[in-house]
Amino acid sequence: MFTRAAMNGRERFLNVMEYKPADRVPNYEAGVWGQTIDRWEAEGLSRLDVHWDWFTGDEQFGMDAREFIPVHFDMMPGFESKIIERTERYEIFRDGKGITRKALIEGAAGGTRASMDEFIDFPVKSHDDFRALKYRYEMHATRYPAQWESIMLPRWKNRDIPLILGRNCQMLGFYWRAREWLGTENLCYAWYDMPELMHEMMAFIADFTMMIAAPVLAKTDVDYVMINEDMSMKGGPLLSPDTYREFIFPHMKRLVDWLKKNGVRYVAVDTDGNCEALIPLLLEAGVEAIWPLERASDMDPVRIRKKFGKEMRLWGGVDKRELAKDKKAIDDHLAAMLPLIDEGGFFPTVDHTVPPDVSLENFRYYMKRKNDMLTGKF
């Protein structure tokens, strides 16, 4: 797996994705809870010494750099946010997506809630509601960085680190957008009760994504896109493979094919939970990678690789719960993934953001031992 020839960050990424030798495997991570920052600061870390946007890398912890093209794929304009009710413990508000939520104030830190919000109402209940929403997804110049063609484009064309179209959770997928419009429970019924609306939604999402991506992809290529879906729970997907094939698959394949014809090298899908039943459909649609392989949902990367082979690259798979234990537990956990490092097509990262039960000492130890693994010194 390893070669002595020195490589830049982009070369490492591409070689690992292609199961070719690399001087080392890139070191990526996603981020931490706000409460984790508070804990680590109490344990001696200055938050001012760390670059907390870990998707783009952090020298403090030895992470590799990536660049994300900040294209705005969301509503423009969004809904007017407003507070409906506020107490010392919680607030009820409508957010910019038109979703009414009840959020716990108690325990919040750095913009991170201590628990999931309660979702009360959503902007789409009918065909008319959806059609009224469409004007928020039109083309605008402000969807793109200012002066990107004159200032950023030359750098993108001569890059030595991976370039990704869309910041994290910007290129939203089919299930994710429909869930934001309808809500999870309503969406579960809508596949059956409003099939015409669902077909229209899925086609619209693909068309909109291609329309917004087109100006950038006409000028440069990118190394990958991450389509954010979050369409699974602990025990399995939130929709059946049959439902996925009928409603989402035709437009997912159409989108993936278009992206690859227009300069996107790889397409990855982000979904928490256990998406194993949908992996064959993702592969058939042309998806090459999944993230974050959540261990609490039995997404063991070694087992997934044995089942689906090298066609599906694997990102994530480091159990955040193991990092809260002791150094032996961390070593044992990483050691089990060594065969995937040797084989390639695998980037180990914590299987989501790091929670506050992980101490700074344990995280530093994990990053040291992971670096040993990524450089063939474990």
Helices and strands as residue ranges (DSSP letters): H 9-17, H 34-42, G 47-49, G 54-56, G 59-61, E 67-69, E 82-86, E 90-94, E 100-104, E 118-121, H 127-133, G 134-136, G 141-143, I 148-152, H 153-157, E 163-165, H 174-182, H 184-193, H 195-217, E 222-228, E 232-233, E 236-237, H 241-243, I 244-248, H 249-261, E 264-270, G 276-278, H 279-285, E 289-291, G 295-297, H 301-308, E 313-318, H 320-323, H 327-335, H 338-343, E 346-350, H 360-374
